[in-house]
Amino acid sequence: MKQGVKCDKIARKEKRLSKKKRECQMQQMRYPVEIEETMKKFFESLSEKDRRRYAAIEAIKIGHGGQKYICEVLGCDPDTVKKGNDELQGEMEEDARIRKAGAGAKKRLIQ
């Protein structure tokens, strides 16, 4: 029984250390504030489809924790990054349209 307790303590300690290691890696992967501001401005200038793909590429570059960090920097939803990643992986079919047909503001008739 004592050996099982000892193994549990070791496992918990390793888990805490790995969590601290991940947090440390995330702090190292942060961009400088000036770069984050430039990324945000660039992101806002892109079309909807390009925004998804850009966010996905940045998240992939960072690796573990990248999606959360990029969502914070760019102010986008995690689903946006996931959809962009799917598009980059070729799971979504290529379409020249940015929005579905009929989407967007409706035309007004002048009378």
Secondary structure as UniProt FT lines:
FT   HELIX           2..28
FT   HELIX           33..45
FT   HELIX           48..62
FT   TURN            64..65
FT   HELIX           66..74
FT   HELIX           78..88
FT   TURN            89..90
FT   TURN            101..102
//
